[in-house]
């Protein structure tokens, strides 16, 4: 094959471009449905919001039971409220010190599970239809 030459006799440079990756039409369609707020896109977003709400409600119940059980414990077993830990009564230790790690663990769990819900949503949007 003959090299194209410039006026000075030197070979002309040829630019080679890699072919673009062919994107899935289904991926583009799902993104378009989300962007255009069609019924399908609306159903997908409502599903994500419903999953996030269900997660928040479940973990709220865990917190309500976890922290709400402490006053119930002290009412049912009044002797536990007289127990001293390092010179501080047990109710103050549990509510003042023990509640914070519990809430942090519940919060981290919520963040982890909420991100997993979002990853599942993204996987549904990007999944090609069969």
Backbone torsions as a table, in degrees:
resi	resn	phi	psi	omega
1	UNK	NA	139.2	-175.0
2	UNK	-87.4	134.7	179.1
3	UNK	-79.7	134.3	174.7
4	UNK	-68.0	142.9	-177.6
5	UNK	-118.9	154.4	174.1
6	UNK	-90.4	179.2	-178.0
7	UNK	-60.9	-25.5	-176.4
8	UNK	-87.6	-0.7	178.6
9	UNK	93.5	-8.4	178.9
10	UNK	-81.3	145.8	179.7
11	UNK	-65.5	142.7	-179.9
12	UNK	-81.0	143.3	-179.2
13	UNK	-74.9	141.0	178.0
14	UNK	-113.1	130.2	-179.8
15	UNK	-95.3	127.5	179.2
16	UNK	-111.0	126.0	-178.7
17	UNK	-115.7	132.7	177.3
18	UNK	-68.3	146.3	178.6
19	UNK	-66.5	142.6	178.0
20	UNK	-70.3	147.2	177.5
21	UNK	-70.1	131.8	-179.9
22	UNK	-75.6	123.8	179.9
23	UNK	-86.5	151.0	178.4
24	UNK	-68.5	133.1	178.0
25	UNK	-66.9	-33.3	180.0
26	UNK	-65.4	-38.9	178.4
27	UNK	-62.2	-45.6	179.5
28	UNK	-66.0	-37.2	-179.2
29	UNK	-66.0	-44.1	179.7
30	UNK	-64.6	-40.9	177.8
31	UNK	-65.3	-39.2	178.8
32	UNK	-66.0	-39.2	179.1
33	UNK	-65.3	-36.0	176.2
34	UNK	-68.6	-44.4	-178.0
35	UNK	-67.4	-39.1	-178.2
36	UNK	-84.0	-4.0	179.4
37	UNK	55.4	50.2	176.0
38	UNK	-77.5	178.4	-179.8
39	UNK	-63.5	-38.4	179.1
40	UNK	-66.9	-46.6	177.9
41	UNK	-62.1	-39.4	177.9
42	UNK	-64.1	-40.6	178.5
43	UNK	-64.8	-38.8	178.3
44	UNK	-64.3	-45.2	-179.7
45	UNK	-67.6	-40.8	177.7
46	UNK	-61.9	-36.7	176.9
47	UNK	-63.1	-42.0	177.6
48	UNK	-64.8	-45.5	-179.6
49	UNK	-63.5	-40.2	178.7
50	UNK	-63.9	-40.5	178.6
51	UNK	-66.1	-41.2	178.9
52	UNK	-67.0	-38.9	178.4
53	UNK	-65.5	-42.7	178.8
54	UNK	-61.8	-41.0	177.8
55	UNK	-62.8	-46.0	-179.8
56	UNK	-62.3	-41.0	-179.9
57	UNK	-67.3	-41.2	178.4
58	UNK	-61.6	-44.7	-179.3
59	UNK	-72.4	-27.7	173.5
60	UNK	-64.8	-38.8	176.7
61	UNK	-64.8	-39.9	177.9
62	UNK	-61.1	-44.8	179.4
63	UNK	-65.8	-43.3	-179.7
64	UNK	-62.0	-41.9	178.7
65	UNK	-70.1	-44.2	-177.7
66	UNK	-62.9	-46.4	-178.8
67	UNK	-87.1	-30.0	179.5
68	UNK	-73.4	-22.3	180.0
69	UNK	-74.2	-23.0	-178.3
70	UNK	-65.7	-51.1	176.5
71	UNK	-61.9	-34.1	176.7
72	UNK	-64.2	-41.2	177.1
73	UNK	-60.2	-43.9	-178.9
74	UNK	-70.2	-28.9	177.9
75	UNK	-76.1	-39.0	-178.4
76	UNK	-76.1	-40.7	-179.1
77	UNK	-119.8	82.5	-175.6
78	UNK	-63.7	-18.2	179.0
79	UNK	-68.6	-23.9	178.8
80	UNK	-68.2	-25.8	-179.9
81	UNK	-77.1	-11.8	177.8
82	UNK	-95.1	-7.4	180.0
83	UNK	-70.5	136.6	179.4
84	UNK	-109.2	135.3	175.1
85	UNK	-122.3	114.0	-178.6
86	UNK	54.6	38.8	177.6
87	UNK	81.1	2.4	-179.5
88	UNK	-116.0	140.2	-178.9
89	UNK	-66.5	148.3	-175.4
90	UNK	-56.7	-42.4	178.5
91	UNK	-57.5	-40.5	178.5
92	UNK	-67.7	-37.0	178.8
93	UNK	-65.9	-47.1	-178.1
94	UNK	-66.9	-45.3	-178.1
95	UNK	-78.7	-35.4	-176.9
96	UNK	-84.9	-34.0	-175.9
97	UNK	-111.8	-43.8	-175.6
98	UNK	-72.9	-24.8	-177.2
99	UNK	-70.4	-34.8	-175.8
100	UNK	-65.8	-48.4	176.2
101	UNK	-61.3	-36.8	177.8
102	UNK	-61.2	-46.5	179.6
103	UNK	-67.0	-35.1	177.4
104	UNK	-65.6	-43.2	178.5
105	UNK	-63.6	-42.9	178.2
106	UNK	-64.2	-41.0	178.4
107	UNK	-63.5	-44.3	177.7
108	UNK	-64.9	-37.2	176.5
109	UNK	-63.2	-42.3	179.1
110	UNK	-61.5	-45.5	-179.3
111	UNK	-61.5	-44.8	-179.9
112	UNK	-61.1	-48.6	-176.9
113	UNK	-71.2	-33.3	176.9
114	UNK	-66.7	-40.9	176.8
115	UNK	-65.5	-36.3	177.0
116	UNK	-65.4	-39.2	175.4
117	UNK	-60.3	-42.1	180.0
118	UNK	-67.8	-37.2	177.0
119	UNK	-66.3	-38.8	176.2
120	UNK	-63.3	-40.8	178.0
121	UNK	-61.9	-45.1	178.8
122	UNK	-63.2	-38.8	178.6
123	UNK	-65.2	-37.5	178.0
124	UNK	-66.2	-40.4	-178.7
125	UNK	-68.7	-37.4	-176.8
126	UNK	-87.8	-10.9	-176.6
127	UNK	-69.4	130.2	177.5
128	UNK	-74.0	143.5	178.0
129	UNK	-74.6	150.0	-178.1
130	UNK	-101.4	NA	NA
